């Protein structure tokens, strides 16, 4: 049976660690040729090494997606290596914590530049190539925070992730006739490196708020991305897929008793 993304040229941003690294590895394991992009080149190369150990094909690229020139160069590098870009996973994002009262303008602007403007630059840089080949899949890593929920200290992050979906819906309309789909995955609480220092009690409280009773794994997000990149999802565009173990379902804590 042929893999869903066999021989598909794929760019994954923010793939040096966490969810992005796992997305890159899952796509490569399914036969995709992956350009692993990250601000940290050493981290991108480490992801490539893991992919190659598993028998996959990948190359590393350093890019700051908040800079248009970097986004364009990243897509150009993928075109040079693979001849096309069939799938873009715009995953790069940052999530510094700051209350509104203490948040500086620079902190707000940096989150918006990476999380939201970075998506614009990546899509703008790849869409012409997908339009020319009359096919393509664009996938965005959004979040339940912003579009569906809120959390103190993440007003800038939530705004960027909600704004991403507004951008996605209009972009999906602009490229629908070109057989280019644009969809987003909204993860809930996922077990990544960012949780390694929070302590067991904090993790227990997080798990208690999830109806399924445990945190998601990066693979859960990657598999959702894999579906949206596949031919099975060819008629889906401008949509969101929530991957949260039911976290956003309870009306209150009483629903979990």
VOZA-720259 format. One record per residue (C-alpha): residue number from 1; chain; x, y, z. Coordinates in Angstrom, 3 decimals, always signed. Example, Ala and Ser with C-alpha at 12.3 -4.5 7.8 and 13.67 -1.06 7.14 Angstrom:
! VOZA-720259
     i   ch       east      north         up
     1    A    +12.300     -4.500     +7.800
     2    A    +13.670     -1.060     +7.140
This chain:
! VOZA-720259
     i   ch       east      north         up
     1    A     +0.000     +0.000     +0.000
     2    A     +1.410     +3.403     -1.001
     3    A     +1.903     +5.851     +1.861
     4    A     -0.325     +8.909     +2.078
     5    A     +2.605    +11.279     +1.485
     6    A     +5.058     +9.058     -0.390
     7    A     +7.642    +11.186     -2.258
     8    A     +5.824    +14.401     -1.343
     9    A     +8.131    +17.361     -0.798
    10    A     +7.317    +18.728     +2.650
    11    A     +8.482    +21.795     +4.561
    12    A     +7.999    +21.781     +8.352
    13    A     +8.829    +24.968    +10.240
    14    A     +9.798    +24.952    +13.905
    15    A    +10.880    +21.337    +13.426
    16    A    +13.955    +21.424    +15.662
    17    A    +12.058    +20.095    +18.676
    18    A     +8.658    +19.315    +20.151
    19    A     +5.612    +18.923    +17.961
    20    A     +7.426    +20.156    +14.857
    21    A    +10.168    +17.551    +15.207
    22    A     +7.593    +14.796    +15.554
    23    A     +5.628    +16.031    +12.539
    24    A     +8.811    +15.958    +10.461
    25    A     +9.651    +12.443    +11.643
    26    A     +6.149    +11.077    +11.062
    27    A     +5.956    +12.527     +7.554
    28    A     +9.425    +11.219     +6.711
    29    A     +8.502     +7.773     +8.014
    30    A     +5.552     +7.870     +5.623
    31    A     +7.892     +8.495     +2.700
    32    A     +7.871    +12.293     +2.465
    33    A    +11.035    +14.199     +1.592
    34    A    +11.267    +16.729     +4.403
    35    A    +12.937    +20.104     +4.700
    36    A    +13.400    +20.565     +8.450
    37    A    +13.330    +24.289     +9.197
    38    A    +14.132    +25.935    +12.504
    39    A    +15.664    +29.119    +13.877
    40    A    +18.192    +26.848    +15.611
    41    A    +20.183    +25.140    +12.838
    42    A    +21.797    +22.668    +15.237
    43    A    +18.355    +21.543    +16.407
    44    A    +17.184    +21.190    +12.787
    45    A    +20.228    +19.064    +12.006
    46    A    +19.505    +16.885    +15.049
    47    A    +16.006    +16.240    +13.695
    48    A    +17.457    +15.359    +10.297
    49    A    +19.834    +12.910    +11.968
    50    A    +16.906    +11.167    +13.680
    51    A    +15.015    +10.957    +10.396
    52    A    +18.017     +9.525     +8.584
    53    A    +18.551     +6.974    +11.357
    54    A    +15.010     +5.788    +10.638
    55    A    +15.763     +5.524     +6.910
    56    A    +14.012     +8.736     +5.890
    57    A    +15.094    +11.598     +3.663
    58    A    +15.528    +15.127     +5.045
    59    A    +17.627    +18.264     +4.872
    60    A    +18.089    +20.996     +7.480
    61    A    +17.433    +24.690     +6.969
    62    A    +17.839    +27.694     +9.244
    63    A    +15.045    +30.247     +8.978
    64    A    +13.380    +32.944    +11.036
    65    A     +9.833    +32.822     +9.690
    66    A     +9.138    +36.333    +10.994
    67    A    +11.435    +37.598     +8.208
    68    A    +10.037    +37.486     +4.678
    69    A    +13.475    +36.949     +3.132
    70    A    +14.066    +33.904     +5.333
    71    A    +10.680    +32.401     +4.447
    72    A    +11.333    +32.908     +0.743
    73    A    +14.832    +31.438     +1.003
    74    A    +13.457    +28.428     +2.900
    75    A    +10.946    +27.649     +0.157
    76    A    +13.634    +28.240     -2.446
    77    A    +15.888    +25.742     -0.709
    78    A    +13.131    +23.135     -0.704
    79    A    +12.519    +23.751     -4.404
    80    A    +16.240    +23.382     -5.070
    81    A    +16.515    +20.103     -3.164
    82    A    +13.226    +18.485     -4.132
    83    A    +11.989    +20.275     -7.269
    84    A     +8.649    +21.215     -5.711
    85    A     +6.876    +21.900     -2.437
    86    A     +3.795    +19.733     -2.079
    87    A     +3.113    +20.253     +1.628
    88    A     +3.832    +23.137     +3.979
    89    A     +3.412    +22.667     +7.725
    90    A     +3.593    +26.140     +9.274
    91    A     +4.309    +25.033    +12.811
    92    A     +6.864    +27.533    +14.142
    93    A     +5.616    +29.443    +17.151
    94    A     +6.624    +30.938    +20.483
    95    A     +4.690    +31.152    +23.742
    96    A     +6.362    +33.421    +26.305
    97    A     +4.180    +34.181    +29.298
    98    A     +3.375    +37.772    +30.293
    99    A     +0.294    +39.334    +31.847
   100    A     -1.269    +42.226    +29.938
   101    A     -0.251    +44.621    +32.706
   102    A     +3.399    +43.599    +32.442
   103    A     +3.584    +42.877    +28.708
   104    A     +5.746    +45.220    +26.667
   105    A     +4.979    +46.319    +23.141
   106    A     +8.109    +44.495    +22.005
   107    A     +6.881    +41.238    +23.569
   108    A     +3.501    +41.596    +21.854
   109    A     +5.132    +42.373    +18.507
   110    A     +7.548    +39.440    +18.693
   111    A     +4.766    +36.905    +19.304
   112    A     +2.694    +38.366    +16.475
   113    A     +5.697    +38.439    +14.155
   114    A     +6.584    +34.790    +14.652
   115    A     +3.173    +33.197    +15.167
   116    A     +1.000    +35.220    +12.813
   117    A     +3.108    +37.211    +10.379
   118    A     +5.327    +34.150    +10.029
   119    A     +2.355    +32.153     +8.726
   120    A     +1.583    +34.920     +6.225
   121    A     +5.185    +34.955     +4.980
   122    A     +5.366    +31.165     +4.666
   123    A     +2.062    +30.871     +2.822
   124    A     +2.881    +33.799     +0.559
   125    A     +6.277    +32.282     -0.247
   126    A     +4.921    +28.846     -1.201
   127    A     +1.495    +29.560     -2.698
   128    A     +2.787    +30.652     -6.118
   129    A     +4.560    +27.297     -6.556
   130    A     +1.500    +25.325     -5.471
   131    A     -0.699    +27.401     -7.769
   132    A     +1.656    +26.714    -10.665
   133    A     +1.544    +22.957    -10.076
   134    A     -2.208    +23.117     -9.324
   135    A     -1.900    +21.164     -6.105
   136    A     -0.765    +21.593     -2.532
   137    A     -1.524    +21.156     +1.136
   138    A     -0.914    +23.909     +3.683
   139    A     -1.260    +22.995     +7.350
   140    A     -1.149    +25.383    +10.292
   141    A     -0.431    +24.592    +13.929
   142    A     -2.872    +26.762    +15.843
   143    A     -4.044    +26.000    +19.404
   144    A     -7.154    +25.677    +21.510
   145    A     -5.793    +28.726    +23.378
   146    A     -7.173    +31.778    +21.618
   147    A     -9.687    +30.253    +19.209
   148    A    -11.535    +28.310    +21.931
   149    A    -10.088    +29.003    +25.381
   150    A     -7.979    +31.530    +27.270
   151    A     -5.183    +31.360    +29.801
   152    A     -3.705    +34.143    +31.979
   153    A     -0.401    +35.340    +30.580
   154    A     -1.110    +34.247    +27.040
   155    A     -3.210    +37.086    +25.653
   156    A     -0.663    +37.763    +22.903
   157    A     -0.279    +34.055    +22.121
   158    A     -4.049    +33.494    +22.070
   159    A     -4.580    +36.486    +19.808
   160    A     -1.959    +35.202    +17.373
   161    A     -3.466    +31.715    +17.239
   162    A     -6.995    +33.038    +16.752
   163    A     -5.773    +35.464    +14.096
   164    A     -4.151    +32.560    +12.292
   165    A     -7.587    +31.009    +11.727
   166    A     -9.026    +34.227    +10.319
   167    A     -6.133    +34.344     +7.876
   168    A     -6.613    +30.670     +7.012
   169    A    -10.262    +31.000     +6.024
   170    A     -9.655    +33.809     +3.554
   171    A     -6.516    +32.132     +2.198
   172    A     -8.447    +28.898     +1.681
   173    A    -10.898    +30.777     -0.547
   174    A     -8.133    +32.428     -2.545
   175    A     -6.477    +29.114     -3.444
   176    A     -9.416    +26.684     -3.555
   177    A     -9.660    +26.759     -7.377
   178    A     -5.973    +25.867     -7.564
   179    A     -6.475    +22.570     -5.685
   180    A     -4.550    +23.977     -2.735
   181    A     -6.139    +23.271     +0.638
   182    A     -5.381    +25.145     +3.859
   183    A     -6.382    +23.704     +7.221
   184    A     -5.344    +24.000    +10.865
   185    A     -4.823    +21.621    +13.757
   186    A     -5.619    +22.937    +17.249
   187    A     -3.691    +20.995    +19.904
   188    A     -4.653    +20.971    +23.550
   189    A     -2.165    +20.022    +26.263
   190    A     +0.570    +17.998    +24.588
   191    A     +3.518    +16.362    +26.362
   192    A     +6.578    +18.183    +24.986
   193    A     +9.921    +19.416    +26.306
   194    A     +8.174    +22.568    +27.540
   195    A     +6.518    +20.570    +30.337
   196    A     +9.622    +18.883    +31.684
   197    A    +10.097    +21.373    +34.540
   198    A     +6.501    +21.928    +35.690
   199    A     +6.525    +19.117    +38.252
   200    A     +4.304    +16.073    +38.832
   201    A     +1.557    +17.921    +40.727
   202    A     +1.064    +20.428    +37.900
   203    A     +0.953    +17.595    +35.361
   204    A     -1.610    +15.771    +37.506
   205    A     -3.847    +18.837    +37.554
   206    A     -3.517    +19.213    +33.803
   207    A     -4.471    +15.584    +33.240
   208    A     -7.429    +15.923    +35.614
   209    A     -8.899    +18.624    +33.350
   210    A     -8.862    +16.329    +30.314
   211    A    -11.817    +13.921    +29.947
   212    A     -9.587    +11.193    +28.498
   213    A     -7.394    +11.518    +31.613
   214    A     -3.979    +11.965    +30.048
   215    A     -1.919    +14.426    +28.033
   216    A     -1.663    +14.115    +24.289
   217    A     +1.581    +13.121    +22.626
   218    A     +3.216    +15.002    +19.725
   219    A     +2.368    +12.020    +17.518
   220    A     -1.332    +12.733    +18.040
   221    A     -0.876    +16.120    +16.385
   222    A     +1.351    +14.686    +13.656
   223    A     -1.191    +12.023    +12.718
   224    A     -3.901    +14.666    +12.390
   225    A     -1.572    +16.652    +10.132
   226    A     -0.852    +13.529     +8.105
   227    A     -4.557    +13.017     +7.444
   228    A     -5.072    +16.614     +6.349
   229    A     -2.090    +16.299     +3.999
   230    A     -3.451    +13.141     +2.425
   231    A     -5.601    +12.507     -0.608
   232    A     -8.379    +11.383     +1.733
   233    A     -8.667    +15.028     +2.863
   234    A     -8.702    +16.505     -0.658
   235    A    -12.214    +17.988     -0.194
   236    A    -11.459    +19.641     +3.165
   237    A    -10.266    +23.236     +3.245
   238    A    -10.508    +26.185     +5.602
   239    A    -11.285    +23.885     +8.524
   240    A     -9.937    +23.181    +12.003
   241    A     -9.264    +19.850    +13.680
   242    A     -9.106    +19.918    +17.481
   243    A     -6.723    +17.406    +19.078
   244    A     -7.269    +17.789    +22.819
   245    A     -8.602    +14.578    +24.378
   246    A    -11.922    +16.344    +24.976
   247    A    -10.318    +19.146    +26.995
   248    A    -12.621    +21.848    +25.604
   249    A    -15.839    +19.833    +26.072
   250    A    -16.783    +20.109    +29.780
   251    A    -19.206    +22.868    +30.719
   252    A    -17.542    +22.907    +34.141
   253    A    -15.389    +20.729    +36.375
   254    A    -18.607    +19.057    +37.533
   255    A    -18.878    +17.390    +34.125
   256    A    -15.739    +15.413    +34.929
   257    A    -16.981    +14.025    +38.246
